[in-house]
Amino acid sequence: MHLITCDISWDCAAQVAVFQFFMNSVRYFPLAGGLLLITWIWKRTAAERFRIQQRYPEAARIWFEVRRSLLTLLVFTGLGVFSMISGKLGYTQVYVDIDRYGVAYLFFSFALLVIWQETFFYWTHRWMHKRPWFNWIHRTHHISTNPSPMAAYSFSLSEAIIEGAYLVIFIFLVPIHPIAALSQVFYAMIMNIWWHSGLEIFPSGWTAGRATKWINSSTHHNMHHSHFSGNYSLYFNFWDRMCGTNFPHYEAYFESVAARRDGCNARNADREEEPATGGLSPDPQLRRAVAYGGPRGADPTGADPARSAHRPASNKTR
């Protein structure tokens, strides 16, 4: 509370910066690093069947992601200090008395911030895939074609600023309590780490369910890293479906990942041989989807991912 009420000064700004960086670090690195250590090292064998891509990235690539994540946390700290000072000067809509708008608005503002980030992320993400912006801004993140949890915040300096800008814009325009804002930031961090985990736990049929098809899977974003131009959305599949930017064979690829995982589970229980196609039909496109499994893996359509880096996804809206 002292950081919210302290007078504007270099000492106050320094305290805010230290607090911001500490809180970001003690949440991000234990969560991302812990998931990495548990599923990629300690319980690697148990987690193997949940992997989306079968090969693991090199250790040097993971250390690269760690270094870039540290830079991103510093950028987020700077944005946090800027937001705090702006609030003290009366430029933001942040309020500290919950009774001012009530508890119901607290939850509403949280949901509104989630929706705003989803929209902001989708459209800036698509823009960053345009030339020349991709090489200038977004290429650093896509060095991780087979991402680890540490890739969640592996951004260039400019992209880190863009990624954090959604919250800065929001607090300047919409009244929000620090509890709602910080809760949404923590939620975003958890989801971002999971989408980069390289693991799929959602059940078969998830992408076809009447409700679940609107919620992205870990496979959805992992496929974006390996195939580049498509699957741009964050939490929900709304914008990708409305704009036709899901990869054409996202659903088939998800099912191939789920089939391989469930086939491994059945094999462990029955000691029976898993079919070569992971229990799917021998359709050539599905076989390619099952076979795909590394940073240089082929697109499920058979296209070269290097050539498809700027190829638009299907324009068909499902």
N, C-alpha and C positions, 0 to 999 in steps of 0.2 A: 504493500500500500504506500510505503514511503516513496517508492519510485514513481508512483502516479502523482503524488502530492508535492514532491520536492520542487523547489523553484528552479527556473531555467538557469543553468550554469554549466561550466565545463565539468565540474565535479559530478553534477547530476547526470549529464550526458555519458560520462565515463561509467558511472554506476549502472545506468541502463544498458550500455554496451556490454559490460561484463556479465550482467544478468542474462541478457538476451543470448549471448554466445554460449554461456554455461548451460542454460536451459535447452537450447537447440542441440548442443553437443551431447548432453547426458540423455537426451531422448533418442536422437538419431543414431549415434554410433552403437550404443548397446542394443537397440532394436535391429538395425541392419546387420551389424557385426554379429550379434547373437544368433540371428536367423541363419547367417552364413556359416558360422561355426557349427551350429547344431545340424543343419540339413546337408551341408557340403563336406563336413569333416567328421564330427563325432558320430552322428547317426546317418552317415552317407549311404550305407547299404539299405537301411530302412526307407530312406527318402528317394532312393534311386528310381523307383517305379513312378513317382510323381513328377519326374523331370520332363520338361517340355522338349528341350533339346538334349540329346543323349550325350553329347560331348561337353566337357567342362572348359571354360576359358582359361587362358594361361594366368599364372600367378601375377605376372607383370601387369596384365590388363586389370586385374582386381586392385592392385596397388595404385594404378592410374586413377581408377574410380574413387579410391579413398582420398587421394590428393585433391581431385576436382571437387569432391563432396566438401572437403574442408574449406575450399575457396567459396563454395556456394553458401556455407554456413556463415562465413564472414560477410558476404553480401547481404544475406538475410538479416544479420545483425545490424548492418548499416541502415537497411530499410526500416528496421524496428526503431532505431534511434531517431531517424528522420520522422517517422510517424508519431513517436512520443513527443518530440519537440513541437511538431505541427499541432498536435492536440493541445499542448500547453499554451500555444499561441492562439488557440480558438479556431483553428482552420478545419478540424475534423469533426465528425459527428459522434465520436466516442463519448459515452456517458458512464458514470460510475454508480448511480443510484438505480437499482433494479426496479424500484417502485415507480420510477418515472414513466416507464412504458409497460411494466407488468411482466410476470413470468411467461405468459403465453407469447408475448412478443420476443422474449429471449430465445425460445425455441424456433419461432418463425424466422428471426434474423439469422439463426444458424443455418436453417434450411435454405434461406434465400442466398446466403453466402456460398453454400455448396453449389447451388444452381448457377450462380454467377461465375464461380471458378470453372465449372464444367464448360460453360459457354465461352468464356475468355480463353481457356486452354485450347479448346477445339479450333477456334478461328485463328489464334496466334500460331498454333501448331501447324495448321495448314499453310499459313503464310511463310513460316520458317522453312518449309519444304520447297519453296520456290527459289529459283536461281535469281540473284547470287546469294540470297540470304542464307541458304542452307550451309554453304561453305563458311560464311562469315559468322554465323550464329549457332547453328544446330549440329554441325558436323561432330563436335566434341562428344555430344551425347550419343551419337550413332556410331562412334568407334566401338561401342559395346554392342556388337551384333548378337552376342550371346550373353545377355546381361546377368550380373549377380545382384544381390540386394543392395550392394554399395553403388550401383549405377543409378539409384533413385535420384540422387542429387549430383550426379556427374555432369555438370554443365560448364559451358564457357562463361566468362564474366558477363557478357552481354545477355546470354540466355538466363543466367541466374537472376539478373535484374528484371527481365521480362516475367519470369516465373513468379517472382515475389510481388510484381506490380498489381496483380489482381486484388490483393488485400489492401494495398495503399489506396487504390482508386475507390474501392468499396467504402472504406472508413471516411473518405472525404465526402461521400454522397449519401450514405445511408446510416441512420442511427444504429449503433451496435454497442453492446456491453463487452468489456474485456473478456468475460467468461465465455461468451458466445464466440468471439473472434479467436481466442486461444484454443478453444475446444475444436473449432473447425480446422485450425492449422495443425493440431495434433492428429485429427482424423485424416487430413490430407497426407501427412507424413506416413502414417501407418499404411494407407492404401497405396501410396507411391512405392513404398518398400516392397509390399506384397506383389504389385504388378511387375516388379523387376526381380522377383525371387527365382524365376525359372521353374516354378512348381505349379502344378494344376491339381486342385482338390475338388473343383465343382463336378457334379455328376454328369453322366452322359445325358443328352437331351437338354442341357442348360440353355444352349443357344436357340432352341426351338420352342421353349416354354412360353406361354402367353405373357407371363410376367417376367420370368428370368431372362428372356432374350434381350430385355432392355437394360440389363445389368452386365457390365463387361466382366470378362474372365481374365485370369493371368495370361492365358494363351493369346488373348486378343492383343495385349500390348507387347508380349514377347514376339508375336508375328510381325508387329510393326517394326521392331528392332531388326529383325532378320530380312524383312521384305521392303521396308522403307516407306513407300508412297501409298498409304492406306491405313485404316484402323487408327484414326487420329484422336478419337475421343478418350476421356479419362475414366470417370466412374460409370457413366451410363452410355448406352449405345444409341441414344436418341439422335444426335447430330449425324453420326455415321450412317444411320439408316435413312434419315430424312434427306441427306445429301448424296447418298449412294457411294460412300467412301469406305465401306467395309471391303476387305479383300473378297473377291468372288467366291473363294473356297474356304473362307474362315470357318463356317460351320462344319464342313467336311474335315478340315484340319483339326478342329477342336475334338470332333468325334474320334479321329484317329489317335489323338493323344489320350483321350479317356479310355478308348478300347485297349490300347497298349497297357495303360495303368491297371485297368480292371482285369486284363488278361494275365498280368503278372500276379495279381492278387489271387486269381483262380488257380494259377499254376502252383503257387505256394501252398494252396489248400489241397489241391487234387494231385499235385505232382504230375500234371498232364502237360504235354507240349503245347505251347501257344502257337496258333496259326501264324503263318508268315505275314499276313496282312493285319494282325492284331484283332482278328475276329470280324473284319469288315469284308465286304464283297471284293472280288478281284478287279474292280473297276480301275483302269490305269491311273486316273487322277487321284483316287484314294490311295493306291499303292505308292504314288510319288509323295503324297502327304505323309504316309507312315514312314517312308524311307527318309524324309527330310529330318535332319536332326543336328545341325551344326551351323557355325557362322558362315560356312560356304555352301550350305545346303541349297538345293534348287527350290524355286518357287513351286507350290503345288500345281500350278498350271504348266510347269516345265520351263518357265522363263528364267533367264540369267538374272540373279538379283542385282548384279552390277549394272546391267542395262535397264533394270526396272526401277532404279533409284529415283527416277523422276517420272515414272510412268503412272498415270492416274489409275486408281482402283475402279472397280465397276461402277457405272452410273445408275445401276438398277437399284431402286429402293425396295427394301423388303418391309 
